[in-house]
Amino acid sequence: MLLSLLLFSNLAFAEDPTFKIELKNRTMNPNVIEVPANTAFTIEVVNTDNTAEEFESNSLKIEKIIPPKRTAKFKVKPLTPGEYDVFGEFHMDTCQGKVIVK
């Protein structure tokens, strides 16, 4: 019984998986991340550039300006399999990416 309680306790406090994207030289690295379907997760976006970027995704309902040398985290609800576009609105010609849900 105690073992079951301890196992359940650890599961109850488990954090969502986190996937990191770096904004550098007006691009995303990596520009494709793969995440598990039907599982909540976090996208951590680190802007290492000297200029701000607006990280955005219409399909994920994300939109935030990330100042230079700052980090933003986005909690994403469980998604069905598919591809979801993400982009840097200030540099749309070079700052494009995808979240692939499998």
C-alpha positions in Angstrom: 0.0 0.0 0.0 2.8 2.4 0.9 4.6 1.6 -2.4 1.4 2.3 -4.4 1.0 5.6 -2.6 4.5 6.7 -3.3 4.3 5.7 -7.0 1.0 7.6 -7.3 2.5 10.6 -5.5 5.4 10.8 -7.9 3.1 10.5 -10.9 0.8 13.3 -9.6 3.7 15.7 -9.4 5.5 14.7 -12.7 6.2 17.7 -14.9 5.0 17.9 -18.5 7.8 17.2 -21.0 9.6 20.4 -22.1 10.9 21.0 -25.6 13.4 23.8 -26.1 13.7 26.1 -29.2 16.5 28.7 -29.5 15.9 31.9 -31.5 19.3 32.8 -33.0 20.3 34.8 -36.0 16.7 35.3 -36.9 16.1 31.5 -37.1 14.7 28.7 -34.9 16.9 25.9 -33.8 15.6 23.2 -34.0 13.0 24.3 -36.5 11.1 21.0 -36.0 10.2 19.4 -32.7 8.3 16.2 -32.3 6.0 15.8 -29.3 3.8 13.0 -28.1 0.1 13.0 -29.0 -2.5 13.4 -26.2 0.0 14.7 -23.7 0.4 18.2 -22.3 3.8 19.7 -22.8 5.8 22.9 -22.5 7.7 24.8 -25.2 10.6 26.8 -23.8 11.8 29.5 -26.2 15.2 31.1 -25.6 15.9 34.3 -27.5 19.7 34.5 -27.7 19.6 37.3 -30.3 20.2 41.0 -29.6 16.7 41.9 -30.9 13.2 41.0 -29.8 11.1 38.4 -31.6 7.4 37.6 -31.5 7.0 33.8 -31.2 3.7 32.9 -32.6 1.4 30.0 -33.6 -2.1 30.5 -34.7 -3.0 26.8 -34.4 -1.5 26.5 -30.9 -2.9 29.9 -29.8 0.5 31.2 -28.8 1.7 34.8 -29.3 4.3 36.6 -27.2 7.1 39.1 -27.8 10.3 37.7 -26.3 12.9 40.4 -25.5 16.6 39.9 -26.4 18.4 37.4 -24.1 15.2 36.3 -22.5 13.2 33.1 -22.2 9.5 32.3 -22.4 7.6 29.1 -21.6 4.3 28.1 -23.1 2.2 25.3 -21.7 0.4 23.5 -24.5 -2.7 21.3 -23.9 -2.7 17.7 -25.3 -3.0 17.7 -29.1 -4.1 15.3 -31.7 -1.5 14.0 -34.2 -0.7 16.5 -36.9 1.6 19.4 -37.8 1.4 22.8 -36.2 3.2 25.8 -37.6 5.3 28.2 -35.3 7.1 31.3 -36.5 8.8 34.5 -35.5 6.5 37.2 -36.7 9.3 39.9 -36.9 11.4 37.7 -39.2 8.9 35.5 -41.1 11.2 35.0 -44.0 13.8 33.1 -41.9 12.2 32.2 -38.6 9.8 29.3 -39.4 9.2 26.0 -37.6 6.8 23.1 -36.9 5.6 21.1 -34.0 4.9 17.6 -35.2 2.6 15.6 -32.9 2.9 11.8 -33.1 
